[in-house]
């Protein structure tokens, strides 16, 4: 494990791959990827929504129209998150280059819900990526290694692990 500068405020395993970051240079987090070659566990979101400290809302922009249902599934993980007004969610067709940390960035949440950008083509579970990004409206990373749908802490893990021989995406 290598500690990044305090500005990133997170320890990451330095391995090649995708990075997801949040914020600007002052509050940005960046992480790299790991690869896990095992049989994949179920990664479908359960029918529950977890409580949050305060309600927030979001708007899916036109750039995300083809991913709207996937983004809504991710948003449904959080009880206090509603659609209509609030945080604009935009989708990119390539890696996000204006997030403030590293390269090959697939998701960014600026200012705890001021704006969210997603590169859905960079991950295997777009709903989980969206849930993770929305989760940054309230929460930081958990100590779980791999993101999943089992709990809010698991959603907020810094890594989306790939179990099918594709590189895993570490996320912020």
Backbone as a printed PyTorch tensor [residue, N CA C, xyz], in Angstrom:
tensor([[[  0.8290,  -1.1730,   0.0000],
         [  0.0000,   0.0000,   0.0000],
         [  0.8760,   1.2390,   0.0000]],

        [[  0.5350,   2.1530,  -0.8500],
         [  1.2760,   3.4010,  -0.9420],
         [  0.3590,   4.5370,  -0.5460]],

        [[  0.7750,   5.4170,   0.3280],
         [ -0.0290,   6.5670,   0.7260],
         [  0.1850,   7.6870,  -0.2640]],

        [[ -0.9060,   8.2480,  -0.7890],
         [ -0.8440,   9.3880,  -1.6860],
         [ -0.7770,  10.6520,  -0.8470]],

        [[ -0.4930,  11.7820,  -1.4200],
         [ -0.4410,  13.0230,  -0.6530],
         [ -1.7260,  13.2730,   0.1170]],

        [[ -1.6160,  14.0270,   1.1970],
         [ -2.7530,  14.2910,   2.0650],
         [ -3.9210,  14.9100,   1.3080]],

        [[ -3.6520,  15.6150,   0.2420],
         [ -4.7190,  16.2370,  -0.5310],
         [ -5.6980,  15.1970,  -1.0690]],

        [[ -5.2250,  13.9850,  -1.2810],
         [ -6.1050,  12.9250,  -1.7510],
         [ -6.7850,  12.1980,  -0.6090]],

        [[ -6.2000,  12.2280,   0.5570],
         [ -6.7840,  11.6780,   1.7710],
         [ -7.2250,  10.2290,   1.6530]],

        [[ -6.4700,   9.4150,   0.9320],
         [ -6.8130,   8.0060,   0.8260],
         [ -5.5730,   7.1970,   0.4760]],

        [[ -5.4920,   6.0070,   1.0560],
         [ -4.4060,   5.0890,   0.6900],
         [ -4.9230,   4.2000,  -0.4290]],

        [[ -4.1090,   3.9500,  -1.4170],
         [ -4.5240,   3.1100,  -2.5300],
         [ -3.4420,   2.1090,  -2.8730]],

        [[ -3.8570,   1.0280,  -3.4710],
         [ -2.9190,   0.0700,  -4.0090],
         [ -2.5760,   0.5350,  -5.4120]],

        [[ -1.3190,   0.7790,  -5.6770],
         [ -0.9170,   1.2920,  -6.9890],
         [ -0.7740,   0.1440,  -7.9710]],

        [[ -1.7490,  -0.0010,  -8.8380],
         [ -1.7720,  -0.9970,  -9.8880],
         [ -2.3500,  -0.2910, -11.1050]],

        [[ -1.9630,  -0.7000, -12.3020],
         [ -2.4580,  -0.0090, -13.4890],
         [ -3.9670,  -0.1530, -13.6280]],

        [[ -4.5970,   0.8320, -14.2690],
         [ -6.0010,   0.7070, -14.5910],
         [ -6.8050,   1.9710, -14.4630]],

        [[ -8.1120,   1.7960, -14.2540],
         [ -9.0500,   2.8990, -14.2150],
         [ -9.0020,   3.6490, -12.8990]],

        [[ -9.3580,   4.9200, -12.9700],
         [ -9.3990,   5.7560, -11.7760],
         [-10.7150,   6.4990, -11.7560]],

        [[-11.3020,   6.6380, -10.5930],
         [-12.4630,   7.4870, -10.4040],
         [-12.0460,   8.5260,  -9.3870]],

        [[-12.3890,   9.7550,  -9.6090],
         [-12.0090,  10.8230,  -8.6910],
         [-13.1920,  11.7300,  -8.4570]],

        [[-13.0880,  12.5030,  -7.4070],
         [-14.1670,  13.4020,  -7.0410],
         [-13.6190,  14.7580,  -6.6940]],

        [[-14.3230,  15.7920,  -7.1020],
         [-14.0320,  17.1290,  -6.6490],
         [-13.0190,  17.8620,  -7.4680]],

        [[-12.3810,  18.8010,  -6.8170],
         [-11.3380,  19.5840,  -7.4580],
         [-10.0110,  19.2030,  -6.8380]],

        [[ -8.9690,  19.9470,  -7.1360],
         [ -7.6420,  19.5910,  -6.6370],
         [ -7.5830,  19.5850,  -5.1180]],

        [[ -8.4430,  20.3150,  -4.4570],
         [ -8.3990,  20.3720,  -3.0020],
         [ -9.1010,  19.1820,  -2.3660]],

        [[-10.2310,  18.7530,  -2.9180],
         [-10.9550,  17.6420,  -2.3040],
         [-11.0620,  16.4210,  -3.1980]],

        [[-10.1500,  16.2800,  -4.1460],
         [-10.1830,  15.1550,  -5.0800],
         [ -9.6280,  13.8930,  -4.4410]],

        [[-10.2130,  12.7780,  -4.8250],
         [ -9.7200,  11.4640,  -4.4270],
         [ -9.4590,  10.6970,  -5.7070]],

        [[ -8.3650,  10.0050,  -5.7860],
         [ -8.1020,   9.1780,  -6.9480],
         [ -7.6070,   7.8230,  -6.5250]],

        [[ -8.0540,   6.8100,  -7.2270],
         [ -7.6200,   5.4610,  -6.9120],
         [ -7.3570,   4.6970,  -8.2010]],

        [[ -6.5730,   3.6450,  -8.1070],
         [ -6.2550,   2.8410,  -9.2860],
         [ -6.9680,   1.4960,  -9.2050]],

        [[ -6.6240,   0.5680, -10.0830],
         [ -7.3780,  -0.6770, -10.1700],
         [ -6.6100,  -1.8830,  -9.6470]],

        [[ -7.3550,  -2.9220,  -9.3490],
         [ -6.7960,  -4.2300,  -9.0370],
         [ -7.5230,  -5.2460,  -9.8970]],

        [[ -6.9880,  -6.4200, -10.0160],
         [ -7.6290,  -7.4710, -10.7850],
         [ -7.8040,  -8.6820,  -9.8900]],

        [[ -9.0020,  -9.2140,  -9.8670],
         [ -9.3160, -10.3920,  -9.0650],
         [ -9.9150, -11.4200, -10.0020]],

        [[ -9.2990, -12.5600, -10.1070],
         [ -9.7940, -13.6090, -10.9950],
         [-10.4510, -14.7090, -10.1760]],

        [[-11.7130, -14.5100,  -9.8540],
         [-12.5100, -15.4750,  -9.1190],
         [-13.8890, -15.5230,  -9.7550]],

        [[-14.7040, -16.4370,  -9.2910],
         [-16.0920, -16.4600,  -9.7260],
         [-16.7980, -15.2470,  -9.1390]],

        [[-17.5870, -14.5800,  -9.9330],
         [-18.2660, -13.3680,  -9.4830],
         [-19.3870, -13.6950,  -8.5050]],

        [[-19.4770, -12.9290,  -7.4060],
         [-20.6410, -13.0490,  -6.5270],
         [-21.8060, -12.2860,  -7.1620]],

        [[-22.9860, -12.4790,  -6.6650],
         [-24.1280, -11.7200,  -7.1580],
         [-23.8840, -10.2420,  -6.8710]],

        [[-24.1490,  -9.3860,  -7.8370],
         [-23.9260,  -7.9520,  -7.6400],
         [-25.1920,  -7.1560,  -7.9420]],

        [[-26.3270,  -7.7660,  -7.7580],
         [-27.5750,  -7.0590,  -8.0070],
         [-28.0180,  -6.3330,  -6.7400]],

        [[-28.4950,  -5.1160,  -6.9400],
         [-28.9800,  -4.3200,  -5.8190],
         [-30.2160,  -4.9660,  -5.2320]],

        [[-30.2890,  -4.9760,  -3.9160],
         [-31.4640,  -5.4820,  -3.2320],
         [-32.5930,  -4.4660,  -3.3060]],

        [[-33.7260,  -4.8130,  -2.7460],
         [-34.9040,  -3.9580,  -2.8160],
         [-34.9250,  -2.9220,  -1.6930]],

        [[-33.8310,  -2.7180,  -1.0110],
         [-33.8090,  -1.7740,   0.1030],
         [-33.1360,  -0.4690,  -0.3120]],

        [[-33.4340,   0.5510,   0.4320],
         [-32.7540,   1.8300,   0.2580],
         [-32.2430,   2.2410,   1.6290]],

        [[-31.0160,   2.7100,   1.6770],
         [-30.3940,   3.0330,   2.9420],
         [-30.6200,   4.4870,   3.3170]],

        [[-30.8030,   4.7590,   4.6190],
         [-31.0400,   6.1380,   5.0650],
         [-29.8090,   7.0160,   4.8620]],

        [[-30.0560,   8.3060,   4.7120],
         [-28.9910,   9.2910,   4.5260],
         [-29.2130,  10.4540,   5.5000]],

        [[-28.1630,  11.2290,   5.7840],
         [-28.2880,  12.3230,   6.7510],
         [-29.2190,  13.4540,   6.3190]],

        [[-29.3220,  13.7080,   5.0140],
         [-30.2030,  14.7650,   4.5220],
         [-30.6530,  14.3990,   3.1130]],

        [[-31.8200,  14.8930,   2.7400],
         [-32.3330,  14.5960,   1.4160],
         [-31.5850,  15.3920,   0.3550]],

        [[-31.4430,  14.7860,  -0.8040],
         [-30.8250,  15.4170,  -1.9600],
         [-31.6710,  15.0360,  -3.1720]],

        [[-31.4720,  15.7590,  -4.2640],
         [-32.1530,  15.4190,  -5.5010],
         [-31.1620,  15.4990,  -6.6530]],

        [[-31.5470,  14.9280,  -7.7860],
         [-30.6790,  14.9080,  -8.9510],
         [-31.5270,  15.0520, -10.2050]],

        [[-30.8810,  15.4510, -11.2860],
         [-31.5030,  15.5440, -12.6030],
         [-30.6150,  14.8150, -13.6010]],

        [[-31.1900,  13.8990, -14.3330],
         [-30.4590,  13.1820, -15.3780],
         [-30.4670,  14.0630, -16.6260]],

        [[-29.3010,  14.4350, -17.0970],
         [-29.2110,  15.2880, -18.2760],
         [-29.4100,  14.4630, -19.5430]],

        [[-29.6080,  15.1570, -20.6590],
         [-29.8520,  14.4900, -21.9480],
         [-28.7160,  13.5450, -22.3310]],

        [[-27.4950,  13.8660, -21.9180],
         [-26.3570,  13.0060, -22.2680],
         [-26.4560,  11.6200, -21.6380]],

        [[-27.3060,  11.4730, -20.6330],
         [-27.4720,  10.1820, -19.9480],
         [-28.7740,   9.4780, -20.3110]],

        [[-29.4790,   9.9410, -21.3240],
         [-30.8010,   9.3720, -21.6110],
         [-30.7620,   7.8590, -21.8140]],

        [[-29.7390,   7.3260, -22.4630],
         [-29.6770,   5.8720, -22.6860],
         [-29.3410,   5.0960, -21.4230]],

        [[-28.8530,   5.7830, -20.3890],
         [-28.4980,   5.1400, -19.1220],
         [-29.4470,   5.5180, -17.9830]],

        [[-30.5360,   6.2110, -18.2970],
         [-31.4190,   6.7490, -17.2550],
         [-31.9110,   5.6770, -16.2900]],

        [[-32.3520,   4.5390, -16.7930],
         [-32.8690,   3.5010, -15.8960],
         [-31.7540,   2.9350, -15.0110]],

        [[-30.5600,   2.8200, -15.5420],
         [-29.4140,   2.3390, -14.7680],
         [-29.0720,   3.3320, -13.6580]],

        [[-29.0730,   4.6100, -13.9810],
         [-28.7770,   5.6470, -12.9910],
         [-29.8560,   5.6720, -11.9160]],

        [[-31.1120,   5.5130, -12.3050],
         [-32.2050,   5.4730, -11.3150],
         [-32.0570,   4.2810, -10.3730]],

        [[-31.6010,   3.1300, -10.9040],
         [-31.3700,   1.9700, -10.0210],
         [-30.2800,   2.2880,  -9.0040]],

        [[-29.2350,   2.9900,  -9.4350],
         [-28.1830,   3.3910,  -8.5060],
         [-28.6900,   4.3750,  -7.4760]],

        [[-29.4860,   5.3390,  -7.9060],
         [-30.0350,   6.3420,  -6.9880],
         [-30.9600,   5.7060,  -5.9580]],

        [[-31.6580,   4.6460,  -6.3570],
         [-32.6140,   3.9820,  -5.4620],
         [-31.9450,   3.3390,  -4.2500]],

        [[-30.6370,   3.2520,  -4.2510],
         [-29.9250,   2.7010,  -3.0900],
         [-30.0210,   3.6220,  -1.8780]],

        [[-30.3490,   4.8870,  -2.1070],
         [-30.3410,   5.8940,  -1.0320],
         [-31.7530,   6.4500,  -0.8140]],

        [[-32.2760,   6.3290,   0.4260],
         [-33.6420,   6.7570,   0.7530],
         [-33.9010,   8.2310,   0.4640]],

        [[-32.9800,   9.0890,   0.7750],
         [-33.2160,  10.5190,   0.6660],
         [-32.8520,  11.1140,  -0.6690]],

        [[-32.7280,  10.3060,  -1.7050],
         [-32.3210,  10.7970,  -3.0180],
         [-33.5030,  10.6990,  -3.9730]],

        [[-33.9210,  11.8440,  -4.5000],
         [-35.0680,  11.8790,  -5.3910],
         [-34.6890,  12.5160,  -6.7210]],

        [[-35.4330,  12.1560,  -7.7500],
         [-35.1910,  12.7260,  -9.0680],
         [-36.0300,  13.9820,  -9.2510]],

        [[-35.4130,  14.9950,  -9.8610],
         [-36.1100,  16.2450, -10.1460],
         [-35.4260,  17.4080,  -9.4570]],

        [[-34.6790,  18.1870, -10.2060],
         [-33.9180,  19.2940,  -9.6180],
         [-32.6300,  18.7800,  -9.0210]],

        [[-31.9150,  19.6420,  -8.3620],
         [-30.7020,  19.2260,  -7.6630],
         [-29.5250,  18.9490,  -8.5750]],

        [[-28.7260,  17.9820,  -8.1940],
         [-27.4590,  17.6580,  -8.8490],
         [-27.6520,  17.2260, -10.3000]],

        [[-27.0330,  17.9300, -11.2510],
         [-27.0770,  17.4440, -12.6280],
         [-26.1390,  16.2500, -12.7910]],

        [[-26.6230,  15.2060, -13.4360],
         [-25.8290,  14.0090, -13.6980],
         [-25.6170,  13.9410, -15.2090]],

        [[-24.3700,  14.0300, -15.6200],
         [-24.0330,  13.9810, -17.0420],
         [-23.2530,  12.7200, -17.3390]],

        [[-23.3760,  12.2430, -18.5590],
         [-22.6300,  11.0680, -18.9950],
         [-21.6280,  11.4770, -20.0560]],

        [[-20.4770,  10.8670, -19.9800],
         [-19.3980,  11.1400, -20.9220],
         [-19.1890,   9.9170, -21.8070]],

        [[-18.6310,  10.1450, -22.9770],
         [-18.3420,   9.0560, -23.9100],
         [-16.9070,   8.5750, -23.8120]],

        [[-16.1750,   9.1240, -22.8830],
         [-14.7780,   8.7290, -22.6750],
         [-14.4080,   9.0730, -21.2410]],

        [[-13.1700,   8.8070, -20.9180],
         [-12.6960,   9.0830, -19.5720],
         [-12.8610,  10.5610, -19.2290]],

        [[-13.0350,  10.8440, -17.9660],
         [-13.2790,  12.1990, -17.4800],
         [-11.9420,  12.8680, -17.2070]],

        [[-11.6850,  13.9550, -17.8950],
         [-10.3700,  14.5980, -17.8050],
         [-10.3650,  15.8660, -16.9600]],

        [[-11.5110,  16.2960, -16.4730],
         [-11.5720,  17.5640, -15.7380],
         [-11.9290,  17.3790, -14.2640]],

        [[-11.5250,  16.2680, -13.6990],
         [-11.8920,  15.9700, -12.3170],
         [-10.7930,  16.2900, -11.3180]],

        [[ -9.5920,  16.5310, -11.7740],
         [ -8.5500,  16.9770, -10.8720],
         [ -7.5770,  15.9270, -10.3850]],

        [[ -7.6850,  14.6830, -10.8170],
         [ -6.7410,  13.6750, -10.3180],
         [ -6.5570,  12.5570, -11.3310]],

        [[ -5.3650,  12.3750, -11.8010],
         [ -5.0200,  11.2200, -12.6160],
         [ -5.6500,  11.1790, -13.9880]],

        [[ -5.5440,  10.0060, -14.5980],
         [ -6.0960,   9.7660, -15.9260],
         [ -7.0090,   8.5500, -15.8510]],

        [[ -7.7270,   8.2820, -16.9310],
         [ -8.6530,   7.1460, -17.0110],
         [ -9.7070,   7.1980, -15.9120]],

        [[-10.2480,   8.3660, -15.6460],
         [-11.2630,   8.5630, -14.6130],
         [-12.6360,   8.2170, -15.1850]],

        [[-13.4220,   7.4140, -14.4540],
         [-14.7340,   6.9910, -14.9370],
         [-15.9020,   7.6070, -14.1800]],

        [[-15.6510,   8.3220, -13.1080],
         [-16.7340,   8.9590, -12.3720],
         [-16.2190,  10.0900, -11.5170]],

        [[-17.0410,  11.1150, -11.3330],
         [-16.6330,  12.2580, -10.5370],
         [-17.8570,  12.8960,  -9.8920]],

        [[-17.7450,  13.2390,  -8.6230],
         [-18.7790,  13.9660,  -7.8930],
         [-18.1160,  15.2150,  -7.3330]],

        [[-18.4320,  16.3550,  -7.8990],
         [-17.8390,  17.6160,  -7.4490],
         [-18.6530,  18.1790,  -6.2960]],

        [[-17.9580,  18.5880,  -5.2320],
         [-18.5710,  19.3270,  -4.1350],
         [-19.7310,  18.6540,  -3.4470]],

        [[-19.6760,  17.3840,  -3.2270],
         [-20.7330,  16.6110,  -2.5720],
         [-22.1080,  16.9170,  -3.1540]],

        [[-22.2200,  16.7680,  -4.4690],
         [-23.5170,  16.8740,  -5.1130],
         [-23.7440,  18.1240,  -5.9380]],

        [[-22.6960,  18.8720,  -6.2250],
         [-22.8660,  20.0210,  -7.1220],
         [-23.0230,  19.5580,  -8.5630]],

        [[-22.2950,  18.5050,  -8.9350],
         [-22.3400,  17.9710, -10.2950],
         [-21.7280,  16.5800, -10.2740]],

        [[-22.2920,  15.6740, -11.0450],
         [-21.7660,  14.3130, -11.1710],
         [-21.5590,  14.0130, -12.6480]],

        [[-20.4190,  13.3970, -12.9660],
         [-20.1500,  12.9130, -14.3190],
         [-19.8420,  11.4220, -14.2340]],

        [[-20.3590,  10.6680, -15.2050],
         [-20.1670,   9.2210, -15.2590],
         [-19.6990,   8.8150, -16.6470]],

        [[-18.7550,   7.8860, -16.6930],
         [-18.3830,   7.2370, -17.9560],
         [-18.8400,   5.7960, -17.8200]],

        [[-20.0850,   5.5400, -18.1990],
         [-20.6990,   4.2330, -18.0040],
         [-20.0160,   3.1470, -18.8210]],

        [[-19.3850,   3.5140, -19.9320],
         [-18.6840,   2.5430, -20.7490],
         [-17.4180,   2.0250, -20.1030]],

        [[-17.0070,   2.6170, -18.9950],
         [-15.7800,   2.2130, -18.3300],
         [-15.9640,   1.2220, -17.2120]],

        [[-17.2100,   0.8250, -16.9250],
         [-17.4740,  -0.0910, -15.8150],
         [-18.4520,  -1.1760, -16.2340]],

        [[-18.4420,  -2.2720, -15.5050],
         [-19.3590,  -3.3700, -15.7790],
         [-20.7140,  -3.2030, -15.1280]],

        [[-20.7880,  -2.5100, -13.9920],
         [-22.0420,  -2.3230, -13.2680],
         [-22.2920,  -0.8280, -13.1270]],

        [[-22.9870,  -0.2640, -14.1040],
         [-23.2560,   1.1730, -14.1130],
         [-24.1200,   1.6290, -12.9560]],

        [[-25.0740,   0.7980, -12.5170],
         [-25.9220,   1.1640, -11.3820],
         [-25.0860,   1.2850, -10.1140]],

        [[-24.1420,   0.3750,  -9.9340],
         [-23.2760,   0.4380,  -8.7610],
         [-22.3700,   1.6710,  -8.8240]],

        [[-21.8550,   1.9990, -10.0050],
         [-21.0620,   3.2180, -10.1500],
         [-21.9050,   4.4410,  -9.7910]],

        [[-23.1370,   4.5020, -10.3100],
         [-24.0150,   5.6320,  -9.9920],
         [-24.3110,   5.6870,  -8.4980]],

        [[-24.6250,   4.5370,  -7.8900],
         [-24.8960,   4.5100,  -6.4440],
         [-23.6940,   5.0100,  -5.6650]],

        [[-22.5090,   4.5890,  -6.0690],
         [-21.2870,   5.0100,  -5.3970],
         [-21.1160,   6.5250,  -5.5200]],

        [[-21.2840,   7.0430,  -6.7360],
         [-21.1210,   8.4860,  -6.9410],
         [-22.1600,   9.2780,  -6.1550]],

        [[-23.4180,   8.8470,  -6.1800],
         [-24.4440,   9.5140,  -5.3760],
         [-24.1080,   9.4270,  -3.8920]],

        [[-23.5610,   8.2930,  -3.4810],
         [-23.1930,   8.1170,  -2.0700],
         [-22.2110,   9.1520,  -1.5820]],

        [[-21.3990,   9.6810,  -2.5030],
         [-20.4420,  10.7200,  -2.1120],
         [-21.1100,  12.0520,  -1.7980]],

        [[-22.4160,  12.1580,  -2.0230],
         [-23.1390,  13.3440,  -1.5580],
         [-23.0800,  13.4220,  -0.0310]],

        [[-22.9310,  12.2530,   0.6140],
         [-22.9360,  12.1900,   2.0730],
         [-21.7130,  11.5030,   2.6700]],

        [[-21.1510,  10.5220,   1.9810],
         [-20.1750,   9.6310,   2.5870],
         [-18.8470,   9.5720,   1.8290]],

        [[-17.8090,   9.2190,   2.5570],
         [-16.5120,   8.9310,   1.9620],
         [-16.3900,   7.4390,   1.7270]],

        [[-15.1560,   6.9890,   1.5170],
         [-14.9100,   5.5660,   1.2800],
         [-15.0160,   4.7500,   2.5500]],

        [[-15.3830,   3.5100,   2.3750],
         [-15.3980,   2.5480,   3.4640],
         [-14.1100,   1.7300,   3.4190]],

        [[-13.9810,   0.8010,   4.3410],
         [-12.7940,  -0.0530,   4.3740],
         [-12.9900,  -1.3550,   3.5970]],

        [[-14.1560,  -1.5590,   2.9830],
         [-14.3610,  -2.7390,   2.1370],
         [-13.4050,  -2.6800,   0.9570]],

        [[-12.9570,  -3.8400,   0.4910],
         [-12.0570,  -3.8650,  -0.6620],
         [-12.8220,  -3.7070,  -1.9680]],

        [[-13.9220,  -4.4340,  -2.1290],
         [-14.6510,  -4.4460,  -3.3950],
         [-16.0780,  -3.9520,  -3.2110]],

        [[-16.5140,  -3.0670,  -4.1060],
         [-17.8670,  -2.5350,  -4.0500],
         [-18.8810,  -3.6220,  -4.3900]],

        [[-20.0250,  -3.5210,  -3.7700],
         [-21.1240,  -4.4400,  -4.0080],
         [-22.3920,  -3.8550,  -3.4210]],

        [[-23.4670,  -4.6150,  -3.4930],
         [-24.7720,  -4.1290,  -3.0650],
         [-25.1540,  -4.5540,  -1.6560]],

        [[-24.2780,  -5.1680,  -0.9000],
         [-24.6330,  -5.7290,   0.3950],
         [-24.9500,  -4.7460,   1.5010]],

        [[-24.4040,  -3.5550,   1.4500],
         [-24.5950,  -2.5620,   2.5080],
         [-24.1170,  -1.2070,   1.9880]],

        [[-24.4580,  -0.1220,   2.6660],
         [-23.9370,   1.1850,   2.2450],
         [-22.4060,   1.2130,   2.2600]],

        [[-21.8210,   0.5450,   3.2540],
         [-20.3680,   0.4960,   3.3350],
         [-19.7700,  -0.2320,   2.1440]],

        [[-20.4520,  -1.2740,   1.6910],
         [-19.9590,  -2.0200,   0.5360],
         [-20.0880,  -1.1910,  -0.7470]],

        [[-21.1950,  -0.4550,  -0.8880],
         [-21.3510,   0.4420,  -2.0440],
         [-20.2130,   1.4620,  -2.0700]],

        [[-19.7950,   1.9310,  -0.9020],
         [-18.7930,   2.9880,  -0.8150],
         [-17.3610,   2.4580,  -0.7500]],

        [[-17.1660,   1.1850,  -1.0740],
         [-15.8120,   0.6380,  -1.1760],
         [-15.0600,   1.3550,  -2.2930]],

        [[-13.7500,   1.4980,  -2.1700],
         [-12.9950,   2.2300,  -3.1880],
         [-12.7090,   1.4430,  -4.4590]],

        [[-13.1430,   0.1820,  -4.5360],
         [-12.8360,  -0.6420,  -5.7020],
         [-14.0730,  -1.3450,  -6.2230]],

        [[-14.2900,  -1.2700,  -7.5410],
         [-15.2640,  -2.1330,  -8.2060],
         [-14.4420,  -3.2600,  -8.8050]],

        [[-14.4910,  -4.4210,  -8.1800],
         [-13.6500,  -5.5310,  -8.6090],
         [-14.3080,  -6.2850,  -9.7520]],

        [[-13.5090,  -6.6640, -10.7040],
         [-13.9800,  -7.4450, -11.8330],
         [-13.5940,  -8.8970, -11.5810]],

        [[-14.5670,  -9.7770, -11.6900],
         [-14.3050, -11.1880, -11.4300],
         [-14.2840, -12.0120, -12.7080]],

        [[-14.3330, -11.3410, -13.8510],
         [-14.3940, -12.0880, -15.1000],
         [-13.1700, -11.8330, -15.9770]],

        [[-12.0270, -11.6810, -15.3370],
         [-10.7400, -11.4970, -15.9980],
         [-10.5770, -10.1370, -16.6690]],

        [[-11.5180,  -9.2260, -16.4390],
         [-11.3570,  -7.8550, -16.9010],
         [-10.7240,  -7.0770, -15.7480]],

        [[-10.0290,  -6.0030, -16.0200],
         [ -9.4480,  -5.2110, -14.9240],
         [-10.5400,  -4.6600, -14.0160]],

        [[-10.2850,  -4.6670, -12.7450],
         [-11.2170,  -4.0980, -11.7780],
         [-11.0390,  -2.5880, -11.7270]],

        [[-12.1340,  -1.8940, -11.5110],
         [-12.0720,  -0.4480, -11.4080],
         [-12.0810,  -0.0390,  -9.9420]],

        [[-11.0120,   0.6360,  -9.5200],
         [-11.0530,   1.2210,  -8.1850],
         [-11.7450,   2.5440,  -8.3290]],

        [[-12.6780,   2.7960,  -7.4550],
         [-13.4830,   4.0070,  -7.5620],
         [-13.3320,   4.8260,  -6.3130]],

        [[-13.7690,   6.0650,  -6.3980],
         [-13.7010,   6.9380,  -5.2270],
         [-15.0600,   7.1590,  -4.6670]]])
